[in-house]
Amino acid sequence: MKAPTSPNELASALAALKPCFLRAGGFSVLASVLVLAPSVYMLEVYDRVVNSRNPFTLLMLTLAVLGTYALMETLEWARSEIMRAAGSQLDARMRGRIFDAMFAARLKQAGGASTQPLSDLRLVCDFLFSPALLALMEAPIALLMMVLLFLISPVLGWSAVVFALLQVTVAWCNERRTKPPLMEANRSSFAAQQYADASLRNAEVLEAMGMLRHLQGRWLQRQQRFLALQARASESAGGFQALGRLLQNVLGSLLLGLGCWLLLHDQLRGGGGMMMIGSILGGRMLAPLVQAVAQWQGVVNVRDAWERLAQLLQAVPERAPGMALPVPRGRLQVEQLVAGAPGAAAPILRGIAFALNPGEVLAVIGPSASGKTTLARQLVGLWPAQSGKVRLDDADLHRWNKQELGPHLGYLPQGVELFEGTVAQNIARFGPVQPAQVEAAARAVGLHEFILGLPGGYDSPVGDGGARLSGGQRQRLGLARALYGEPALVVLDEPNSSLDEEGNAALAQAIAVASARGTTFVVITHLSSVLDVAGKLLVLRDGRQQAFGPRAEVLAALAASVRPASVPCAGPSPVLQPLPA
């Protein structure tokens, strides 16, 4: 499994399992030696029992070989259990890190923005007790058998070396022929799975507008490409597997014939019995290579998974723990912010600068594509800034540990996402449910009476993605989650897009009450019900700050800028210049 040249967290985690590999390797060597027991039993029966006709000798030899079988199977079982435990240890060591990296990659819109890394980790962990790796553990005994062949006769030894080189060549050719189609097949399979998942998420749209058959056809094209590539790789691998087994069988017979020829010329050490032993040793010597070739598809798959995981962990380094910061009070400072989507060079926001004191409410307005949602993501520390800073109580908000900051931050994005669980769990952010705080948050958004009317009350399941609730109910439940625990800063992105008149009134009331307690609000909205409770107003256009200041002053400037066409403008429109705070 090839790893990048930079420090590899996976390799370090695997190195910690060295004791498991050593124990399993020792058991493999001993079990490989015991595999010769049937052959030894056969030779002893012919040599001792047939000549002596002693049934007691036959009984003792039979008991000995049965005991050897039992010991061999015990060693095989112990080896598998050791490596299975090693796989579990690797999973326990890396699963949290992989999950965090996968989550961070999704926020950065980088590679690994799916659940594929979890499947890759499972594949790597399962490989630790796969037949391919267990076969490779028997490689030392293959060398021992080669040495024994040389001791019997150099001719047998060099013949075995030639066939071993041929087997290695088969393995190399198998790698060259199967790796490219297998890797491409894996990518095609992943793309087809992603396409199917996206289609299922939009099942209602597909059904309503009759799009299912068209998208099914596009999915089938991806699936057929995956199957074709997999079939091509399997055909090549099957041919090389057959060739590898052929070499193993030919070597066994060849060594038997050579042994007989050497015996006829008095050049075989140990007598006639060495013919059989040489043939058996040759077949066993090639067994690990034959097994590796047979399992090579799994080797390629796990190597591909290893490289993807290594690239993910390299792209998303583990964040070093920082010094704990005091509980924020809610003072927000935006300093000449220039920002865009992660990975994109062109900025969306340019030169945004304003400040809010604890308890102030800022409404952000502007036309579509003016950068409002990008600003919201900046204010909760989701996206890094290209330049400038967003500070909460003078600390860089993006660098703040989110596990530490999260309870003091509320966020409601445009697309409200609820999670499988109960109403109370969703409001409490799936942490320890504090009933009083859950009820307070639900009452704040006018949702308490509705929740009590549900069959299970606060313990009612919301369904996958909140499927059992209407759009307005999901939005109000998301708002209750944002307000849970009286956070210091709350950012709401179009929180009333699905609310009715009653919901808008509840939202405005919740903002007024929470801000009076000291919570700072940034609300992206166009509705007057929220503008009425905002003390300050920010106007964005084309990613630039056109106006910021007290709501009344900014609204007056906006109204003054809208003049009849017959009235000439004496100068720049006031709304195009930042207003004093």
C-alpha positions, 0 to 999 in steps of 0.5 A, a space after each residue: 500500500 503506497 503512502 505519500 511521502 509526508 507523515 502518514 497518520 494511517 501508517 503510524 496507527 498501523 505501526 502501533 499494531 506491530 505486536 499483533 503482526 508479530 504474534 500472528 506472523 509467529 503463528 503463521 510460520 508454525 501453522 505452515 510447518 504443520 501443513 506438512 503433517 499429512 505428507 509426513 504421516 503418509 511417508 511414515 505409514 509407508 515406511 513403518 506400518 506397511 513394512 512392520 505391519 504393526 497396528 499400534 504404530 499406525 494408531 500412534 501415527 494417526 493420533 499424532 497427525 490428528 493432534 497436529 490437525 487440531 493444533 494447526 486449526 487452533 493456530 489458524 483460528 488464533 491468527 485470524 482472531 489476532 488480526 481481527 482484533 488488530 482491525 478493530 483496534 485500527 478502526 477504534 484508533 482512526 474512525 473518529 479522526 476519519 469522521 472529523 476529516 470527512 466533515 471538515 472536507 465537506 465544509 471546505 468542499 474539498 475531496 472526501 466530501 462524502 461517506 466514502 472515507 468510512 467505507 475505505 476505513 472499513 475496507 482497510 481494517 477488514 484487509 488485516 484479516 483477509 486471506 491475502 494478508 494472511 498468505 503474505 505472512 507465510 512468506 518466511 516459511 516459503 524461504 525456509 522450504 526453499 533452503 530445505 530444497 537446496 539442502 536436498 539437492 541444488 538442482 531442486 533448489 534452483 528449479 524452485 527458484 526459477 518457478 518462484 521468479 515465474 510466479 512473481 512475474 505472474 503477480 507483476 503482470 496481474 498488477 499491471 493489467 488489473 490495477 487501472 481498470 479496477 481503480 477506474 471501476 471503483 471510481 465509477 461505482 462511487 459516482 453511480 452511488 452518489 448519483 443514485 443517492 442524489 436522485 433519492 433525495 429528490 424523489 418527490 421532484 422526480 416523481 412529480 415531473 416524470 423525470 425518473 426514467 431519464 435519470 434512471 437511464 443516466 444512472 444505468 450508464 454509470 453502472 454499466 461502465 462500472 460493471 464493464 470495467 470490473 468484468 475486464 479486470 476480473 477476466 485478466 485476474 482470472 487468467 493470471 490466477 489460473 496461470 499461477 495455479 498451473 505453475 504450482 502444480 507443474 513445479 510439484 510434478 517437476 520436482 518429483 520427476 527431477 528427484 527421481 532422476 537424481 535418485 537414479 544417478 545417486 545424487 539425491 540426499 536422503 534416499 527415495 523419500 526425499 522425492 516426495 518431500 521435495 515435491 511437497 516442499 516445492 508446492 508449499 513454497 509457491 502457495 503464498 504467491 498463488 494465494 496473493 495472486 488469487 486475492 489481488 483484486 482485494 489488494 488493489 482495492 485496499 491500496 486504493 482505499 489506503 491512498 484515498 484516506 492518506 490524501 484526505 488526512 493530508 488535506 485536512 490536518 488534525 487541528 491542534 488543541 488551543 487554549 480555552 477561551 472565556 465564554 463569549 459575551 457577543 461582541 462581533 467585529 468584522 474587519 475588512 473582510 474579503 471572502 469567497 467559497 473555499 477553493 475559489 480564487 474570486 472573492 464574493 465579499 470585498 471589504 466588509 467592515 462593521 461591529 456589533 455590541 452584545 444585544 444588538 440586532 443587525 438586519 442584512 438586506 440586498 439583492 440575490 447573489 450579493 453575498 448575504 449567505 457567504 457573510 452568514 457562513 463567515 460569521 459562524 466560522 464555517 469558511 476561512 477568510 481570504 483576508 480580514 477577520 471576523 472576531 467574537 469578543 476579539 478572538 478569531 471566530 474561524 479558529 475558535 474550537 467549534 466544540 467549545 464555541 458551539 453552545 454559545 453560537 446559534 445558526 439557521 441556514 437557508 436549507 433547514 436540516 433536521 436529523 433522525 431523532 426526537 423533537 427534544 433531541 433536535 432542539 437540544 442539538 443532540 447533546 444532553 437534553 435539558 427539559 427546561 431549556 428545550 421548552 424555553 426555546 420552543 416557547 420562544 418561537 411559538 412551537 410549544 403548543 404544537 409540540 404538545 399536540 404531537 402523539 409523543 410530545 417532545 419525544 415525538 420522532 421528526 423522521 429522516 430530515 424532518 419528513 414528518 413536519 411541514 416546511 414552516 414547522 421545520 424552520 421554527 424547530 430549526 430556529 428553536 435549536 439556534 436559540 437553545 441555551 441562550 447563545 451569545 451570537 445567533 446568525 439567521 439566514 432567511 429564517 422566515 422564508 417558510 413562516 406564516 404571519 403567526 410564525 413571523 410574529 413569533 420570530 420577531 418576538 423571539 429576537 426581541 426577547 433574546 436580544 434584551 437578554 444580551 444575545 447578538 443577532 445577525 438576520 438576513 431577511 427582507 420582511 418588515 416584521 424582522 426589520 422592525 426589531 433590528 437596531 442596525 441595517 447592513 446593505 450588500 450589493 455585488 459583494 460590497 458593503 453599500 450601507 451600514 448604520 442605524 436602521 432609521 438612517 439607512 432606510 432614510 438613505 435608501 428612500 432618498 436614493 429612489 427619486 423621480 426620473 425628472 429630479 437630477 442627482 446632485 452627487 453620488 447616491 447616499 446608499 452607495 456610500 457607507 453610513 456612519 454607525 
